[in-house]
Amino acid sequence: MKSIIQFAALALVFTLTTGRCFGMWEVEEVSRKRAKELGIEVRSQPADSGTVSVELEFPIQGAFKKFSEDRSCRVDLRIGTGDKLLLTTTLREDRSKEGRILVRFTADASQLDQISLWVLVEEGSGGQAYGLGLKDLVGSEKKP
């Protein structure tokens, strides 16, 4: 009888202390071609000495339709190499253009190979993450 009570108490402790399950996130590494298909535009221009100003803009439609109705969708700036993540932060969205999301930041131009932007579209307890490596996209826009 004593072991049944101990087992029930242990089961209760495990039940009460379990945390939120973060679900399954699918991550798609977005190429230049795929970015164009999704309507993603990445623009850059030199800022102060050695820095570059980067803008990411995309439509609130198709894959990003949930941005219009779900404020838990977001764009994260991530810094790191390989599996070593040094920093992640959510960028503030500019919604001044109807039907579009714009985020921007300035960084050291020599560090762009360590920076990526993730557009996160939540669905249930997981969602879809679109990863954009800036070394492949910045400067890829056509010059006039």
C-alpha positions, 0 to 999 in steps of 0.5 A, a space after each residue: 500500500 505504501 508503494 502505491 501512495 509513493 507512486 501516486 505522489 511521484 506521478 502527481 509531481 511529474 504531472 504538475 512540474 512538466 513544462 510547455 511542449 514547444 512542438 515541432 518547428 519546420 525550418 526551411 533555409 531560403 535561397 535567393 530563388 525561393 525568397 523571390 517566390 515567397 515575395 521576400 525582398 532583402 535590400 542593403 546599403 552602406 551605412 557608417 564606416 564599415 557598417 551596412 543597413 539591411 531591410 527585409 520586406 515581405 507581403 502579408 499573404 501566401 505563406 505569411 498570411 498569418 501575420 495579418 491575424 496572429 501577433 505571435 508571428 515574428 522576425 528574429 535576428 540570429 547571430 552565430 555560426 553553425 550550431 553555436 547560437 550567440 544571440 537571438 532577438 525579435 525585430 520590431 515590425 514596420 507595418 506602415 505599408 498596407 499588406 507588407 511587413 518591414 524590418 531593418 537593422 544595421 550591422 558590421 558588414 564583415 559579420 554578415 556571414 554570421 547573421 541570419 533572419 528567421 521569419 517565424 509563422 506559428 501554427 498550434 504548438 509549432 510552426 514554419 521558420 523561414 531562415 535567410 542567411 544574409 551572406 547569400 542575400 545581401 548585395 544580391 539585389 540588382 544594381 541599376 
